[in-house]
Amino acid sequence: MFTSRSGKNYLIPFILIASLYLLWGSAHGLLDVLNKQFQGTFNMSKAESGFIQFSTYIGYFIIAIPAGLLLNKVGYKRGIISGLSLFALGAFAFIPAAFFHTPIYFLIALFIIACGLCIIETAAHPYATSMGSESSSAQRINLAAAFNGVGWILGPLIGGALIFGAEQGDNMAIAKPYIFVGLAVLLVGLALFFIKLPEINPTEGEEQLQKPATSIWSHKNLIFAIIAQFMYVGAQTGIFSFFINYVTELDTSLTNLQASRLLSFGGMGLFLVGRLSSVGLMKVMKPSTLLALFGSLSVLCMLVVIFSLGTVSVYALYLSFFLMSIMFPTIFALGVRGLGEHTKKASSYIIMSLIGGAIFPVVMGLIGEQSMALGFILPLFAFVYITGFAWSQRRY
């Protein structure tokens, strides 16, 4: 899985890149705790708290193309270190933000973090897909994404304990988890600085599905993948963001801290299990077929969630975490398949589509202001498109 046709082995570099998935998974997992906390601390509506995700994912949209240009100029390693530096800067910016009783400074800090994450992800995804044969690229990126799943568990777990479990009036409560994340980012950045990483040529030893074209937009499959990623990230972000709202509305006896633990161990736990199992499943089933199957089941889950059938709906919401686990890495791998020299540029365009995560939570909050269940109509439509995209890929 980690050996290219030319005989190079990329196992050690792959492990280092996989650690980056863990870091940004933790950062994104913290957002889902902040969403509920801001509603109480700053008296925000559900739609207004959605601007936490907006300030994050708008950073991806703005920085994606500059990130691609940066990688082309300085290479993967320097690009990743630049992204980690911004990541750490944004994390530590939570310290001064904690002394102002206004959300704007936290939103600015989240935007800075997002700019760093955008650079890291633009590099890490094509890097992971290129570390071996193209036939196993979807398996490889799903394996790396499993580390991301661990981060999604740690984020709500640590954030819930430090934020929801803090004493009343503790101004530093929101900043504490980000201080830990910032320190971890600095350590990984230092390690990468002193360790040699190979500069991978995406075309090395591989045949391209299509000959290089004058315009990247002649690859229609990339366009469909960008739309699918927009839909997926929007659906994922909305579901993760309003999980606590949904379960506490269905069961009013649940506290926010208890709900954050359900999110961490239940939802994110299944998310991790899904990513780990996907590597084995893709050995016996085409990635596109598996994506189509999981997309179809996600549509059914959202229907059950919308109808608010009590415990059954909560289980359906849990199951959707498992089903979503393979979607981002698989859509990405299918989108850049066979692009060869266009891979870095294509990666930046797919990362731009993460702006779906900025739009969906705000709209879901507006729709679900009175009943959160209604807001899940948006992920329902997203999964319908993803299923269609997956079926269109089965011919490759």
GIHUWO-V301793 format. One record per helix or strand of 2 or more residues. SS is the DSSP state (@ for helix, = for strand). FROM is the first residue (numbers start at 1). LEN is the number of residues. Records with the same first field share a line. If there is no record, write none. Layout:
SS=FROM-LEN ; FROM-LEN
This chain:
@=11-31 ; 46-4 ; 51-47 ; 104-27 ; 134-31 ; 173-22 ; 216-3 ; 220-22 ; 243-8 ; 256-29 ; 287-20 ; 311-14 ; 327-10 ; 340-28 ; 372-4 ; 377-17
